[in-house]
């Protein structure tokens, strides 16, 4: 019997189904990909696809990951790319709730260029900033709703962006901070890309619209 065709488009359920034993992990060979966290821990993901309006689901197998409920996140998706995030303590031997936390971001590539035709997962480089408490550069922790993913053109180029609002000292002026990572599914220097960050002024209505005519 021929395998069922993959839908042209799907509606992804935002909830991630984590299943750490082989018996309950739902694996579709057409969508399964294996990856490794920054700390070297292996994991697998698999999408169970369905024709809309039935939602498609993401399953994650990560038996050596932290046993917390919400550590796997489906952040964004565009075309055949999906932005994923895995959270875990940077130092597993530190019991403090205030210890450093890692957020590993991955791009899942459903249809990579030849000869690699099976789906794959790419770990994105960190976006860092200097931390006064740790007295060294640390990974920036992105908020839950500020990150996005955009595919650009037909050459496999994509952009990951994060938008934040920050108050700049000493004036206390509010500014938008935009962090951007540009890459390509065809890139030979995967993992070597660099984040760029810009502070952008926030224009209020009274700044751009005359109050009187």
RODO-977874 format. One line per 3 residues: number of its first residue (from 1); their letters; for each residue z, x, y of C-alpha. Coordinates in pm, whole numbers. Example, Ala and Ser with C-alpha at 12.3 -4.5 7.8 and 13.67 -1.06 7.14 Angstrom:
<nodes>
1 = AS = 780:1230:-450; 714:1367:-106
</nodes>
This chain:
<nodes>
1 = XXX = 0:0:0; -93:138:342; 187:214:587
4 = XXX = 245:-38:864; 74:48:1190; 283:180:1479
7 = XXX = 302:-70:1769; 103:16:2083; 418:-35:2290
10 = XXX = 781:-119:2220; 1096:-248:2386; 1375:5:2327
13 = XXX = 1729:-117:2279; 1957:94:2502; 2240:105:2249
16 = XXX = 2217:406:2016; 2305:352:1651; 2489:659:1527
19 = XXX = 2499:692:1149; 2640:1019:1013; 2590:958:642
22 = XXX = 2252:965:472; 2303:624:314; 2328:436:645
25 = XXX = 2100:654:859; 1773:463:887; 1493:718:874
28 = XXX = 1127:653:944; 920:962:857; 669:870:1130
31 = XXX = 932:888:1407; 1200:1122:1270; 1266:1452:1449
34 = XXX = 1533:1718:1404; 1701:1914:1682; 1987:2151:1759
37 = XXX = 2240:2127:2040; 2310:2412:2282; 2616:2491:2064
40 = XXX = 2398:2517:1753; 2490:2187:1589; 2202:2017:1400
43 = XXX = 2117:1650:1443; 1835:1409:1362; 1693:1108:1539
46 = XXX = 1470:829:1414; 1319:529:1588; 1289:206:1392
49 = XXX = 992:43:1561; 919:-328:1587; 658:-539:1760
52 = XXX = 787:-693:2086; 981:-901:2165; 1189:-763:1877
55 = XXX = 1366:-453:2015; 1310:-111:1858; 1619:92:1777
58 = XXX = 1720:457:1795; 1931:600:1512; 2113:934:1543
61 = XXX = 2252:1146:1258; 2508:1396:1397; 2789:1449:1142
64 = XXX = 2928:1758:1318; 2935:1589:1657; 3253:1451:1820
67 = XXX = 3386:1133:1661; 3389:934:1984; 3208:606:2023
70 = XXX = 2971:685:2311; 2839:1040:2285; 2471:962:2220
73 = XXX = 2268:811:2502; 1913:685:2547; 1861:771:2915
76 = XXX = 1497:692:2996; 1151:657:2844; 793:675:2968
79 = XXX = 477:657:2756; 538:867:2442; 839:1061:2579
82 = XXX = 1207:968:2559; 1496:1134:2745; 1812:1162:2533
85 = XXX = 2162:1295:2599; 2434:1420:2363; 2789:1477:2495
88 = XXX = 3052:1707:2343; 3337:1943:2448; 3216:2286:2556
91 = XXX = 3519:2439:2380; 3619:2242:2070; 3943:2444:2043
94 = XXX = 4063:2318:2385; 4264:1994:2334; 4294:1927:2707
97 = XXX = 4125:1606:2831; 4026:1803:3142; 3828:2067:2956
100 = XXX = 3465:2142:3025; 3219:1892:2879; 2856:1959:2791
103 = XXX = 2576:1709:2840; 2272:1828:2645; 1948:1664:2757
106 = XXX = 1653:1645:2520; 1297:1521:2549; 1172:1347:2237
109 = XXX = 794:1391:2207; 644:1119:1989; 290:1258:1978
112 = XXX = 290:1635:2040; -39:1827:2066; -201:1980:1757
115 = XXX = -120:2150:1527; 232:2006:1558; 161:1640:1490
118 = XXX = 507:1529:1377; 749:1418:1650; 970:1690:1794
121 = XXX = 1274:1728:2019; 1301:1983:2299; 1632:2091:2453
124 = XXX = 1604:2104:2832; 1756:2391:3033; 2079:2330:3222
127 = XXX = 2097:2231:3585; 2391:2441:3713; 2614:2472:4018
130 = XXX = 2910:2695:4110; 3249:2549:4012; 3556:2665:4205
133 = XXX = 3797:2568:3925; 3618:2768:3655; 3503:3030:3914
136 = XXX = 3155:3049:3769; 2835:2846:3749; 2871:2544:3522
139 = XXX = 2637:2274:3405; 2600:1984:3646; 2717:1658:3495
142 = XXX = 2469:1387:3580; 2590:1033:3635; 2491:762:3386
145 = XXX = 2226:591:3598; 2071:859:3818; 1837:1038:3575
148 = XXX = 1473:945:3517; 1163:1059:3329; 801:1044:3443
151 = XXX = 482:1144:3260; 218:1286:3495; -153:1272:3415
154 = XXX = -317:1325:3077; -227:1693:3021; 123:1636:2887
157 = XXX = 299:1721:3214; 630:1546:3271; 912:1545:3526
160 = XXX = 1284:1490:3473; 1469:1404:3793; 1825:1321:3897
163 = XXX = 1921:1154:4224; 2274:1183:4361; 2447:1106:4690
166 = XXX = 2664:1383:4835; 2877:1428:5145; 2802:1760:5315
169 = XXX = 3089:1950:5479; 3211:1987:5743; 3038:1692:5912
172 = XXX = 3081:1457:5617; 2719:1348:5650; 2582:1161:5350
175 = XXX = 2268:1312:5199; 2055:1244:4897; 2040:1533:4650
178 = XXX = 1730:1539:4431; 1718:1771:4128; 1380:1807:3955
181 = XXX = 1260:1981:3639; 884:2007:3577; 745:2090:3235
184 = XXX = 473:2007:2984; 461:1915:2617; 204:2195:2585
187 = XXX = 425:2453:2756; 465:2786:2576; 777:2873:2779
190 = XXX = 984:2569:2679; 1346:2622:2778; 1254:2871:3051
193 = XXX = 1175:2610:3316; 1387:2605:3631; 1551:2314:3807
196 = XXX = 1489:2279:4181; 1729:2093:4410; 1670:1952:4756
199 = XXX = 1908:1790:5004; 1734:1504:5180; 1863:1321:5490
202 = XXX = 1943:954:5455; 1787:755:5735; 1977:446:5837
205 = XXX = 1809:143:5985; 1944:212:6335; 1801:564:6316
208 = XXX = 1443:450:6264; 1428:100:6416; 1488:53:6790
211 = XXX = 1787:-166:6862; 1617:-316:7164; 1263:-358:7287
</nodes>
